[in-house]
Amino acid sequence: MTTDNTSIPSAPEASPSVAPLPALRQIFEELKSGRHWSFGDPVYFELFDHNFAAYADWFSQIGIQLHRDERGFCHATLDKDDDAASQISTNTKTASNLILFTAIWIEALADSGRNIHDEIFRKPEGHRLENLPHLATESHRRLMTDAGLGTAEELNGLLKTLQRLGFATILPDDTFRIRPPFHRLLDICQEYGRFSPAPDTAQNATSSSTPASSSSAPSDTAEK
């Protein structure tokens, strides 16, 4: 859910009888920008394990639904979000561009016979912008150009959007890694009939993408 601030209801006054939730202001501000939280984010375990029910109850008072996905991430939607794309972003162009980016990537991987989830989530060396298929063929370049993403600079801007929303992490060596919330974009493409994962690929991606427990792991907090 990516919104402008006018789309988010005002926060209710906290009850003096209720202990304040950790990092509530930070979570609320990140939620307004459409942030998805997964392993490596400072507030992730507060949301996913420790205080999920309390946060969910608090946000429900202002028309925001907090979701905990078993694949290892949390996100929020507004009650008025009535389709998958609007739940990703209320900005139609942003949602369309993210879905287009995902659809082209999985189409290219499927055409080459590679495992979609393994290639996206389990590539140990990460990904490089110049190795993506989005500008590699005339048909894909045309689609990307029509969406205003026809240059490497514009594609890099979209990658920064993916990072800002929690779908990816850009590393100092200019590689990037896809994070568990990217499953939401894959889900939309699957819903639209763009690909059908093999029965075991979702489980493979889940086990390799992120732990669902509170054990420690290297931080993944690179941000724009």
C-alpha positions in Angstrom: 0.0 0.0 0.0 1.7 3.2 -1.2 -0.3 6.3 -0.6 -0.1 10.0 -0.2 -0.5 11.2 3.3 -4.1 12.4 2.7 -5.1 8.7 2.1 -4.1 7.7 5.6 -6.5 8.3 8.5 -5.3 10.2 11.5 -3.9 8.2 14.3 -6.2 7.8 17.3 -5.1 9.1 20.7 -3.4 6.4 22.6 -5.2 5.2 25.7 -3.4 6.1 28.9 -4.3 2.6 30.3 -2.5 0.9 27.4 1.3 0.6 27.4 2.8 2.3 24.4 3.8 0.0 21.6 7.5 0.0 20.6 8.4 2.1 17.6 4.8 2.9 16.9 5.5 6.3 15.4 8.2 4.9 13.1 5.9 2.1 12.0 3.1 4.5 11.3 5.3 6.8 9.3 6.8 3.9 7.2 3.3 2.5 6.7 2.2 5.8 5.2 4.9 5.4 2.5 3.8 1.8 1.7 6.7 0.2 3.5 6.8 -3.7 3.8 8.8 -5.1 6.7 10.8 -8.3 6.6 13.8 -9.9 8.2 16.6 -7.4 8.8 14.3 -4.4 9.4 14.7 -3.0 13.0 10.9 -3.3 13.7 10.3 -6.6 12.0 10.2 -8.9 15.0 8.0 -6.5 17.0 5.5 -6.7 14.1 5.9 -10.4 13.1 6.3 -12.1 16.4 6.2 -10.1 19.6 3.4 -7.6 19.4 1.6 -8.4 16.1 -1.9 -8.7 17.6 -1.5 -5.4 19.6 -0.3 -3.5 16.5 -3.1 -5.1 14.3 -5.7 -4.0 16.9 -4.3 -0.5 17.1 -4.2 0.1 13.4 -7.7 -1.4 12.8 -9.1 1.5 14.8 -8.1 3.8 11.9 -9.2 1.6 9.0 -5.8 0.0 8.4 -5.4 -3.8 8.2 -2.0 -5.1 9.2 -1.1 -8.4 7.6 1.5 -11.0 8.6 2.5 -13.3 5.7 3.9 -16.7 6.5 6.6 -16.2 3.9 8.3 -13.8 6.3 7.0 -10.2 5.9 4.4 -7.8 7.2 2.4 -5.1 5.3 -0.7 -3.0 5.6 -3.7 -2.3 3.5 -6.5 0.2 3.8 -10.0 -1.0 4.3 -11.0 0.7 1.0 -8.3 -1.2 -1.0 -10.5 -3.5 -3.2 -8.0 -5.2 -5.5 -4.5 -6.5 -5.4 -2.9 -3.7 -7.4 -4.4 -0.9 -5.3 -3.1 -2.8 -2.2 0.4 -2.5 -3.6 0.0 1.2 -4.4 -2.8 3.7 -4.6 -0.7 5.5 -7.2 -1.8 3.7 -10.3 1.4 4.4 -12.3 3.6 3.1 -9.5 1.5 -0.1 -9.2 1.4 -0.6 -12.9 5.2 -0.1 -13.3 6.0 -2.5 -10.4 3.7 -5.2 -11.9 5.1 -4.6 -15.4 8.7 -5.0 -14.0 7.8 -8.2 -12.3 5.8 -9.7 -15.2 8.7 -9.1 -17.7 11.2 -10.6 -15.4 9.2 -13.8 -14.7 8.3 -14.1 -18.4 12.0 -14.0 -19.4 12.9 -16.5 -16.8 10.1 -18.9 -17.8 11.0 -18.6 -21.5 14.6 -19.6 -20.6 13.4 -22.6 -18.6 14.8 -21.4 -15.3 13.2 -21.7 -11.9 11.5 -18.3 -11.3 11.7 -18.3 -7.5 15.2 -19.6 -7.3 16.5 -17.1 -9.8 14.8 -14.2 -8.1 15.3 -15.0 -4.4 18.2 -17.4 -4.2 20.9 -15.9 -6.5 23.9 -15.8 -4.1 25.7 -13.1 -6.0 22.6 -10.9 -6.2 21.3 -9.1 -9.3 22.8 -6.4 -11.5 20.7 -3.9 -13.3 22.5 -4.5 -16.6 21.8 -8.2 -16.4 18.0 -7.8 -16.2 16.0 -8.8 -19.2 13.8 -5.7 -19.2 15.7 -3.8 -21.9 17.3 -6.7 -23.6 14.8 -7.4 -26.3 12.8 -5.1 -28.6 9.4 -6.3 -27.3 10.4 -5.7 -23.7 12.1 -2.4 -24.4 8.9 -1.2 -26.1 6.8 -2.1 -23.1 9.2 -0.5 -20.7 9.4 2.7 -22.9 5.6 3.0 -23.0 5.7 2.9 -19.2 8.4 5.6 -19.0 11.0 3.0 -18.0 12.9 2.7 -21.3 16.4 3.8 -20.1 18.8 2.3 -17.5 18.4 5.5 -15.5 14.6 5.1 -15.4 14.9 1.5 -14.5 17.3 2.4 -11.7 14.7 4.8 -10.4 12.2 2.0 -10.2 14.7 -0.2 -8.4 15.0 2.6 -5.8 11.2 2.5 -5.4 11.4 -1.3 -4.8 14.0 -0.6 -2.1 11.9 2.2 -0.5 8.9 -0.1 -0.3 10.9 -3.0 1.2 10.8 -5.2 -1.9 14.6 -5.0 -2.6 17.9 -4.0 -1.0 20.5 -2.1 -3.1 24.0 -3.0 -1.9 27.2 -0.7 -2.1 28.6 -2.7 -5.0 25.5 -1.8 -7.1 24.1 -5.3 -6.9 20.7 -5.7 -5.4 18.8 -8.5 -3.6 15.1 -9.2 -3.7 13.4 -9.4 -0.3 10.5 -11.6 0.8 7.8 -8.9 0.2 8.4 -9.3 -3.5 6.2 -12.3 -3.2 3.3 -9.9 -3.3 4.2 -8.8 -6.8 4.6 -12.4 -7.9 1.2 -13.2 -6.4 -0.4 -10.5 -8.6 1.2 -11.9 -11.7 0.1 -15.4 -10.8 -3.4 -14.0 -10.2 -3.4 -12.4 -13.7 -2.2 -15.7 -15.1 1.3 -14.7 -16.0 2.9 -17.8 -14.5 2.1 -20.9 -12.5 4.8 -21.9 -10.0 5.7 -25.5 -9.5 4.2 -27.0 -6.4 7.4 -26.9 -4.4 8.8 -23.6 -5.5 6.9 -21.4 -3.0 8.1 -23.5 -0.1 11.7 -23.4 -1.5 11.6 -19.6 -1.8 10.1 -19.2 1.7 12.7 -21.3 3.4 15.6 -19.6 1.6 14.3 -16.0 1.6 13.8 -15.3 5.3 13.5 -17.0 8.7 10.2 -16.7 10.5 11.5 -16.9 13.9 13.3 -14.4 16.1 16.8 -15.9 15.8 19.5 -13.4 14.8 20.8 -12.9 11.3 22.9 -10.4 9.3 21.2 -7.0 9.0 19.5 -6.0 5.8 18.8 -2.4 6.2 20.2 -0.6 3.2 17.9 2.2 2.3 17.6 5.0 -0.2 
